[in-house]
Structure formats: structure tokens, C-alpha cells
Amino acid sequence: MEKKRFIVLLLGFFAWIFFVSGVFKWLAIPSFARLFTTIFGESNVLTNLLIILISSVIVYSIVWLTMKRNKHIA
């Protein structure tokens, strides 16, 4: 069952990259990169590290909550 969950998570990720991001661009909704550029300004080493840290925490939290919710349901 874990393999099936991983495949569904991976398919959802690819659907986001190819479908939802295109729809957001079509609707003129700013991307994640543009949002961080607006908040932190020009890119340099410190802001890049901070953005990587924030993005990692967000992705880890989403995956952790998803796995926790699925274990709770099953």
C-alpha cells in the first residue's frame, strides 16, 4: 500500500507542475519564484539559502501531514 501512496503523491506533484502551474500562469497569478523575489528582492546567496529552507519546510510539512492523515484514515 505504501508504494501506491508514493505513486499517487508523485502523480499529484507532476500534475501540479504541468497543469496547475500553467493554469495559474494563464490566470496571471504570480508564481512561487516571483513571490519570493517580491518579498526578498534581488537574488543572492543568503536569500537563496533562506528560500531553499522555507521551501523545504513547506514541502516537508505537506508530505508529513498527508502521510499522517492517510495513516489515520487506514
Secondary structure, 3 states (H helix, E strand, C coil): CHHHHHHHHHHHHHHHHHHHHHHHHHCCCCCHHHHHHHHHCCCCHHHHHHHHHHHHHHHHHHHHHHHHHHHHHC
